[in-house]
């Protein structure tokens, strides 16, 4: 396209059929979808949100969640020895930051 200087007039195309919109369209704002459970289908089928209130049950849920995530989402873990797998799962489950993230995720996705 050739340069159009300030004194020259430039042909302007027609306006778009609909205005530019940045927000949700077609009623999407009211639709809330549940996050997918990539590696926690087994845990989600076994436990309910109320189970998270029981401290002993919570430890069991977090432990099973970590085991399931390692098996499903972390393929290199398949090459770990059982002792190393257990050590990794315990480390993740006992790390306060990771544990808090797992519990927060479980609070959102469990029914």
C-alpha positions in Angstrom: 0.0 0.0 0.0 1.5 3.4 -1.0 2.2 6.0 1.6 -0.6 8.4 2.3 0.7 11.8 3.6 -1.2 14.1 5.9 -2.5 16.3 3.1 -3.7 13.3 1.0 -7.1 11.7 1.5 -7.2 8.0 2.1 -10.1 5.8 1.3 -11.6 4.3 4.4 -13.2 0.9 4.3 -16.7 0.2 5.5 -17.5 -0.3 9.2 -17.7 -3.8 10.5 -21.1 -5.4 10.8 -20.8 -5.7 14.6 -18.8 -3.6 17.1 -15.6 -4.8 18.7 -16.4 -6.5 22.0 -13.8 -7.7 24.5 -16.1 -9.4 27.1 -18.1 -12.7 27.1 -20.7 -13.0 24.3 -24.0 -14.8 23.9 -24.7 -15.2 27.6 -21.3 -16.7 28.5 -20.9 -14.6 31.5 -23.5 -16.5 33.5 -22.1 -19.9 32.5 -19.6 -21.3 35.0 -17.9 -24.5 34.0 -16.2 -26.9 36.3 -12.5 -27.4 35.8 -11.6 -30.6 34.2 -10.1 -33.3 36.4 -7.1 -34.4 34.3 -5.5 -36.8 36.7 -7.9 -36.9 39.6 -10.9 -38.9 38.2 -10.3 -41.7 40.7 -10.1 -39.3 43.7 -13.1 -37.4 42.6 -15.2 -40.6 42.3 -14.1 -41.7 45.8 -14.4 -38.6 47.9 -16.7 -35.6 48.5 -16.0 -32.0 49.5 -17.2 -32.7 53.1 -14.4 -35.3 53.5 -11.9 -32.4 53.3 -13.1 -31.2 56.7 -11.9 -34.4 58.5 -8.1 -34.0 59.1 -7.3 -37.8 58.8 -9.5 -38.1 55.7 -7.8 -35.0 54.2 -4.4 -36.6 54.6 -5.6 -39.7 52.8 -7.2 -37.6 50.0 -4.1 -35.6 49.5 -1.9 -38.7 49.4 -4.2 -40.4 46.9 -4.4 -37.3 44.8 -0.6 -37.0 44.7 -0.2 -40.6 43.8 -2.7 -40.3 41.0 -1.2 -37.1 39.6 2.3 -38.7 39.6 1.0 -41.8 37.8 -1.2 -40.0 35.2 0.4 -36.6 34.6 4.2 -37.2 35.3 5.3 -39.9 32.8 9.0 -39.9 33.9 7.8 -41.2 37.3 7.1 -44.6 35.7 10.8 -45.2 35.7 11.2 -44.6 39.4 11.7 -47.4 41.8 8.8 -48.0 44.3 10.9 -46.4 47.1 11.6 -43.3 45.0 8.0 -43.0 43.9 6.9 -43.2 47.6 9.6 -40.6 48.6 8.4 -38.2 45.8 4.8 -38.6 46.7 5.5 -37.9 50.4 7.6 -34.9 49.6 4.9 -33.4 47.4 2.2 -34.2 49.9 4.1 -32.7 52.8 5.3 -29.6 51.1 3.1 -26.8 52.6 2.8 -24.8 49.4 2.1 -27.8 47.1 -0.3 -29.3 49.7 -2.2 -26.0 50.0 -2.6 -25.8 46.2 -3.8 -29.4 46.0 -6.3 -28.9 48.8 -7.5 -25.6 47.2 -8.0 -27.5 43.8 -9.8 -30.3 45.6 -12.2 -27.8 47.3 -13.1 -26.4 43.8 -13.6 -29.7 42.0 -15.0 -32.1 44.5 -18.8 -32.2 44.8 
